[in-house]
Amino acid sequence: MRRLSREVPQLVDPETGEPVPRDINLQLEVRFQEPPLLEN
Protein backbone atom coordinates (compact mmCIF):
# COMPACT_ATOMS: atom_id res chain seq x y z
CA MET A 1 0.00 0.00 0.00
CA ARG A 2 2.81 2.37 0.92
CA ARG A 3 4.72 1.70 -2.31
CA LEU A 4 1.58 2.23 -4.41
CA SER A 5 0.82 5.61 -2.85
CA ARG A 6 4.40 6.69 -3.55
CA GLU A 7 4.08 5.78 -7.23
CA VAL A 8 0.67 7.45 -7.56
CA PRO A 9 0.52 10.62 -5.45
CA GLN A 10 -2.93 11.15 -3.94
CA LEU A 11 -4.31 14.56 -4.78
CA VAL A 12 -6.80 16.23 -2.43
CA ASP A 13 -9.67 18.40 -3.56
CA PRO A 14 -8.79 21.89 -2.26
CA GLU A 15 -12.47 22.75 -1.74
CA THR A 16 -13.61 19.66 0.16
CA GLY A 17 -10.26 18.44 1.47
CA GLU A 18 -11.24 14.94 0.37
CA PRO A 19 -8.99 12.59 -1.62
CA VAL A 20 -9.60 12.67 -5.36
CA PRO A 21 -10.24 9.36 -7.18
CA ARG A 22 -7.45 8.10 -9.43
CA ASP A 23 -9.32 8.74 -12.70
CA ILE A 24 -9.88 12.36 -11.69
CA ASN A 25 -6.26 12.49 -10.51
CA LEU A 26 -5.03 11.84 -14.03
CA GLN A 27 -7.19 14.66 -15.39
CA LEU A 28 -5.96 17.06 -12.69
CA GLU A 29 -2.32 16.19 -13.36
CA VAL A 30 -2.79 17.10 -17.01
CA ARG A 31 -4.70 20.27 -16.17
CA PHE A 32 -2.14 21.46 -13.63
CA GLN A 33 0.85 20.93 -15.94
CA GLU A 34 2.33 24.16 -17.25
CA PRO A 35 2.24 24.52 -21.05
CA PRO A 36 5.51 23.35 -22.62
CA LEU A 37 7.92 26.10 -23.54
CA LEU A 38 8.59 26.48 -27.22
CA GLU A 39 12.25 26.00 -28.10
CA ASN A 40 13.78 28.60 -30.38
ROMIZA-809745 format. One line per field, with one value per residue: x, y, z of N, C-alpha, C, O in turn; residue number from 1; residue in three letters. Coordinates in steps of 0.1 Angstrom, whole numbers, plus 5000, padded with zeros to 4 digits. Each point is the difference from the previous one (the first is absolute). Layout:
// residues N
n_X <- (X;...)
n_Y <- (Y;...)
n_Z <- (Z;...)
ca_X <- (X;...)
ca_Y <- (Y;...)
ca_Z <- (Z;...)
c_X <- (X;...)
c_Y <- (Y;...)
c_Z <- (Z;...)
o_X <- (X;...)
o_Y <- (Y;...)
o_Z <- (Z;...)
num <- (NUM;...)
residu <- (ALA;...)
***
This chain:
// residues 40
n_X <- (5008;5013;5004;4983;4999;5013;4992;4987;5013;5002;4988;5006;4981;5009;4988;5005;5016;4986;5003;5019;4979;5002;4980;4991;5004;4992;4979;4997;5003;4983;4983;5005;4994;5021;4991;4996;5019;4993;5002;5015)
n_Y <- (4988;4990;4977;4987;4998;4982;4978;4992;5016;4999;4999;5021;4989;5012;4992;4982;5005;5002;4981;5004;4999;4978;4990;5000;4982;4981;4998;4991;4978;4988;4995;4983;4984;5002;5019;4983;4996;5020;4980;5012)
n_Z <- (5000;5015;4999;5008;5023;5004;4998;5017;4990;5023;4982;5004;5004;4983;4983;4988;4985;4983;5011;4990;4993;5003;5001;5021;5013;4993;5007;5020;5001;4992;5014;5014;4985;5008;4995;4985;5011;4993;4989;5012)
ca_X <- (4992;5009;5007;4991;4997;5012;5001;4989;4997;4986;4996;4989;4992;5002;4987;4994;5010;4999;5008;4994;5002;5011;4997;5000;5014;5007;4995;5005;5014;5001;4995;5009;5014;5002;5001;5014;5006;5004;5014;5004)
ca_Y <- (5012;5012;5002;5004;5014;5008;5001;5009;5009;5003;5014;5003;5011;5012;5005;4991;4993;4985;4994;5000;4987;4999;5004;5015;5004;5000;5012;5012;5001;5006;5014;5009;5001;5013;4998;4998;5012;4998;5002;5008)
ca_Z <- (5000;5001;4987;4990;5002;4996;4986;4995;5011;5002;5000;5009;4994;5008;5006;5010;5008;4999;4990;4986;4994;4991;4986;5000;5002;4987;4993;5007;4997;4987;5000;5008;4994;4992;4986;4997;4994;4987;4999;4988)
c_X <- (5009;5007;4991;4997;5012;5000;4989;4996;4985;4997;4988;4992;5002;4987;4995;5010;5000;5009;4993;5002;5010;4997;4999;5014;5008;4996;5006;5015;5002;4996;5010;5014;5001;5002;5015;5006;5005;5015;5003;5010)
c_Y <- (5013;5002;5006;5015;5009;5001;5009;5009;5003;5015;5001;5012;5012;5005;4992;4994;4985;4995;4999;4986;5000;5005;5016;5005;5002;5013;5012;5001;5007;5015;5009;5001;5014;4997;4999;5013;4997;5003;5008;4993)
c_Z <- (5000;4987;4989;5001;4996;4984;4994;5012;5000;5000;5009;4994;5010;5007;5011;5009;4999;4989;4986;4994;4990;4986;4999;5002;4987;4992;5007;4997;4987;5000;5007;4994;4993;4986;4996;4993;4985;4999;4988;4991)
o_X <- (4997;5001;5004;4999;4999;5004;5001;4992;4993;5005;4992;5006;4996;5001;4995;4997;5006;5002;4988;5011;5004;5008;5004;5004;5006;5008;5004;5005;5009;5007;5002;5008;4990;5005;5008;4993;5005;5005;4994;5004)
o_Y <- (5009;5012;5008;5007;5012;5011;5007;4997;5001;5006;4991;5010;4999;5006;5005;4995;4993;5007;4998;4995;5010;5007;5006;5010;5010;5006;5009;5011;5008;5008;5011;5008;5004;4989;5008;5007;4989;5010;4998;5006)
o_Z <- (4993;4995;4992;4990;4997;4995;4990;5009;4990;5009;5002;4996;5012;5010;5010;5011;5008;4990;5000;5001;4994;4994;4990;4995;4998;4994;4993;4998;4998;4994;4997;5004;4993;4996;5006;4993;4998;5004;4989;4990)
num <- (1;2;3;4;5;6;7;8;9;10;11;12;13;14;15;16;17;18;19;20;21;22;23;24;25;26;27;28;29;30;31;32;33;34;35;36;37;38;39;40)
residu <- (MET;ARG;ARG;LEU;SER;ARG;GLU;VAL;PRO;GLN;LEU;VAL;ASP;PRO;GLU;THR;GLY;GLU;PRO;VAL;PRO;ARG;ASP;ILE;ASN;LEU;GLN;LEU;GLU;VAL;ARG;PHE;GLN;GLU;PRO;PRO;LEU;LEU;GLU;ASN)
***
